[in-house]
Amino acid sequence: MWHPVGDLPARVYWRRRLVALTVLLAVLGGAGWLGLAMLGQRDGDDAAAVSGTRPLPVPALERVVPSLSAVATPDPPALPTEAEVAAPAPGPVAGGPCTDEMLGLEVRTPGSAAVGSKPTFELAVANVSAVPCVRALDKGLQEIVMFDGAGTRVWGSNDCFPEASSDPRTLAPGEVVTLPIVWGGLTSEPTCTAPRGAPPPGTYVLRGRLDTKVSSDASITLG
């Protein structure tokens, strides 16, 4: 095998053998390179497929502090329009009914009176609004009630002699109307069936009413 046999010189046969061996090695090397290239391409395709389906890892900083785009900020509250700010509240209507808020009510007393006397009290009704208005001043809607120092009811102007009338009034702005009420000097209760007598000396409280409007308290001293 290693010693050529033939008519040609030995170097010719050795040269042919070297050429054949070179060709064989080239063929084997090319086949190996082609196989490696195909394997590399397949691995690249697999890696690309995996990277396309697997989400990229979130950076460590974003896992602790979210990005500004991920932070939801609340919408600012809507500001009122100029029309809503400038719109005034509706005021009282001229010539309409006098509501309790449009009226002032006060009980006026002589301050002191003798026990058993018949002093005159007054209900002072005032229009404290800026427009004229109408209010019923009927006698059945007027009342003054007396209490002693312990808060016990002593007398009421409508207990024994209630009166009825129809008296609608138009009150101008600032106008004051005084309504006199005479006390007979005796105690009473709403049914006027209990015995009546003169209350003992002392200081008493008077509270007035005009329908649903109630006055502040006033005082009178009996002696």
C-alpha positions as CSV (number, residue, x, y, z in Angstrom):
1,M,0.0,0.0,0.0
2,W,2.7,2.4,0.9
3,H,5.0,1.3,-2.0
4,P,3.5,2.2,-5.3
5,V,3.5,-0.4,-8.0
6,G,3.5,0.5,-11.7
7,D,5.5,1.7,-14.6
8,L,5.5,5.4,-13.5
9,P,8.0,6.8,-11.1
10,A,7.1,6.6,-7.4
11,R,6.7,10.3,-6.9
12,V,3.9,10.4,-9.4
13,Y,1.9,7.9,-7.4
14,W,2.6,9.8,-4.2
15,R,1.5,13.0,-5.8
16,R,-1.8,11.3,-6.8
17,R,-2.3,10.0,-3.4
18,L,-1.8,13.4,-1.8
19,V,-4.2,15.0,-4.2
20,A,-6.8,12.4,-3.5
21,L,-6.3,12.8,0.3
22,T,-6.6,16.6,0.0
23,V,-9.8,16.2,-2.0
24,L,-11.2,13.8,0.6
25,L,-10.3,16.1,3.5
26,A,-11.9,19.0,1.7
27,V,-15.1,17.1,1.1
28,L,-15.1,16.0,4.8
29,G,-14.4,19.5,6.0
30,G,-17.1,21.0,3.9
31,A,-19.6,18.5,5.0
32,G,-18.7,19.2,8.6
33,W,-18.9,22.9,8.2
34,L,-22.3,22.6,6.5
35,G,-23.6,20.5,9.3
36,L,-22.4,22.9,12.0
37,A,-23.9,25.8,10.1
38,M,-27.3,24.1,9.9
39,L,-27.2,23.3,13.6
40,G,-26.3,26.9,14.4
41,Q,-29.2,28.2,12.3
42,R,-31.6,25.8,14.0
43,D,-30.4,26.9,17.5
44,G,-30.8,30.5,16.4
45,D,-34.3,29.9,15.2
46,D,-35.2,28.2,18.5
47,A,-33.8,31.0,20.5
48,A,-35.7,33.6,18.5
49,A,-38.9,31.6,18.9
50,V,-38.4,31.4,22.7
51,S,-37.5,35.1,23.0
52,G,-40.6,36.0,20.9
53,T,-43.0,34.1,23.3
54,R,-41.2,34.7,26.6
55,P,-41.6,38.3,28.1
56,L,-38.5,40.3,28.7
57,P,-37.6,40.4,32.4
58,V,-38.6,43.6,34.2
59,P,-35.6,45.6,35.4
60,A,-35.0,45.4,39.2
61,L,-35.5,49.1,39.7
62,E,-38.9,49.1,38.0
63,R,-40.0,46.2,40.2
64,V,-39.4,48.4,43.3
65,V,-40.3,51.9,41.8
66,P,-42.9,51.9,39.0
67,S,-42.3,54.1,36.0
68,L,-44.0,57.4,35.8
69,S,-46.2,56.2,32.9
70,A,-47.6,53.4,35.2
71,V,-48.5,55.7,38.0
72,A,-52.2,56.9,37.6
73,T,-52.8,60.5,38.7
74,P,-56.3,61.6,39.7
75,D,-58.0,64.0,37.5
76,P,-58.3,67.5,39.0
77,P,-61.8,68.5,40.2
78,A,-63.9,70.5,37.9
79,L,-63.8,74.2,38.6
80,P,-67.2,76.0,38.8
81,T,-67.9,78.2,35.8
82,E,-68.1,81.9,35.9
83,A,-71.9,81.7,35.6
84,E,-72.1,79.4,38.6
85,V,-69.9,81.6,40.7
86,A,-71.5,84.9,39.8
87,A,-75.1,83.6,40.0
88,P,-76.6,85.3,43.2
89,A,-79.0,83.4,45.4
90,P,-82.7,84.2,44.8
91,G,-83.9,86.9,47.1
92,P,-87.4,87.7,48.4
93,V,-90.0,88.7,45.9
94,A,-91.6,92.1,46.3
95,G,-95.3,91.8,47.1
96,G,-95.0,88.1,48.0
97,P,-95.7,86.5,51.4
98,C,-93.6,87.6,54.4
99,T,-91.7,84.5,55.5
100,D,-90.6,84.1,59.1
101,E,-87.1,85.0,58.0
102,M,-88.3,88.3,56.7
103,L,-90.0,89.3,60.0
104,G,-88.8,90.5,63.4
105,L,-91.1,89.8,66.3
106,E,-90.8,91.3,69.8
107,V,-92.8,91.4,73.0
108,R,-93.0,94.8,74.7
109,T,-94.0,95.1,78.4
110,P,-94.3,97.9,80.9
111,G,-91.5,96.3,82.8
112,S,-93.4,96.0,86.1
113,A,-97.0,95.9,87.2
114,A,-99.0,95.4,90.4
115,V,-100.3,92.0,91.3
116,G,-103.9,91.7,90.1
117,S,-103.7,94.7,87.7
118,K,-104.4,94.5,84.0
119,P,-101.2,95.5,82.1
120,T,-101.2,95.9,78.3
121,F,-98.5,94.0,76.4
122,E,-97.6,94.6,72.7
123,L,-96.5,92.3,69.9
124,A,-94.2,94.4,67.6
125,V,-94.1,92.9,64.1
126,A,-91.4,94.3,61.8
127,N,-90.5,93.7,58.1
128,V,-86.8,93.3,58.2
129,S,-86.4,92.5,54.5
130,A,-85.6,94.9,51.6
131,V,-89.0,94.4,49.8
132,P,-92.6,94.9,50.7
133,C,-94.5,91.7,51.7
134,V,-97.8,90.5,52.9
135,R,-98.5,88.8,56.3
136,A,-101.7,87.8,58.0
137,L,-102.0,89.6,61.4
138,D,-105.3,87.8,62.4
139,K,-106.1,87.9,66.1
140,G,-106.3,84.2,66.2
141,L,-102.6,84.0,65.1
142,Q,-101.5,86.4,67.8
143,E,-100.5,85.0,71.2
144,I,-98.5,85.9,74.3
145,V,-97.7,83.2,76.9
146,M,-96.4,83.8,80.5
147,F,-94.1,81.5,82.4
148,D,-92.8,81.6,86.0
149,G,-89.1,81.4,87.0
150,A,-89.3,77.5,86.9
151,G,-90.6,77.5,83.4
152,T,-94.2,76.6,84.3
153,R,-96.9,78.0,82.1
154,V,-98.9,80.7,84.0
155,W,-101.1,82.3,81.4
156,G,-101.9,82.5,77.7
157,S,-103.7,85.3,75.8
158,N,-105.8,82.8,73.8
159,D,-106.8,80.5,76.7
160,C,-110.1,81.9,77.8
161,F,-111.1,84.6,75.3
162,P,-109.8,83.7,71.9
163,E,-110.7,86.1,69.1
164,A,-111.0,85.6,65.3
165,S,-110.4,88.1,62.5
166,S,-109.0,88.4,59.0
167,D,-106.3,91.0,58.8
168,P,-103.8,90.6,55.9
169,R,-101.3,93.4,55.9
170,T,-98.7,94.7,53.4
171,L,-95.7,95.6,55.3
172,A,-93.2,98.0,53.8
173,P,-89.5,97.4,54.3
174,G,-88.6,98.5,57.9
175,E,-92.2,99.0,58.9
176,V,-93.2,98.0,62.5
177,V,-96.8,97.2,63.4
178,T,-97.7,97.0,67.2
179,L,-100.5,94.7,68.2
180,P,-101.8,95.3,71.8
181,I,-102.8,92.4,74.0
182,V,-104.4,93.1,77.5
183,W,-103.8,90.6,80.3
184,G,-106.6,90.3,82.9
185,G,-104.1,89.8,85.7
186,L,-105.2,86.1,86.4
187,T,-103.7,82.7,85.7
188,S,-105.2,80.5,83.0
189,E,-104.6,77.2,81.1
190,P,-105.5,76.3,77.5
191,T,-109.0,74.8,78.3
192,C,-109.8,77.6,80.7
193,T,-111.4,75.1,83.1
194,A,-109.0,75.3,86.0
195,P,-109.6,77.8,88.9
196,R,-108.0,81.2,88.1
197,G,-106.2,83.5,90.5
198,A,-103.6,86.3,90.6
199,P,-100.0,84.9,90.4
200,P,-97.7,85.7,93.4
201,P,-95.2,88.6,93.2
202,G,-92.0,87.8,91.2
203,T,-90.4,88.0,87.8
204,Y,-92.1,86.3,84.9
205,V,-91.2,85.6,81.3
206,L,-93.3,86.5,78.3
207,R,-93.0,84.8,74.9
208,G,-94.9,86.0,71.8
209,R,-96.0,84.2,68.7
210,L,-97.5,85.3,65.3
211,D,-98.6,82.0,63.7
212,T,-95.2,80.2,63.2
213,K,-93.0,83.1,64.0
214,V,-91.8,83.1,67.7
215,S,-90.3,86.0,69.5
216,S,-87.4,86.1,72.0
217,D,-88.3,86.2,75.7
218,A,-89.2,89.4,77.6
219,S,-89.7,89.8,81.3
220,I,-92.2,91.6,83.7
221,T,-92.0,91.9,87.4
222,L,-95.2,91.7,89.5
223,G,-95.1,93.3,92.9
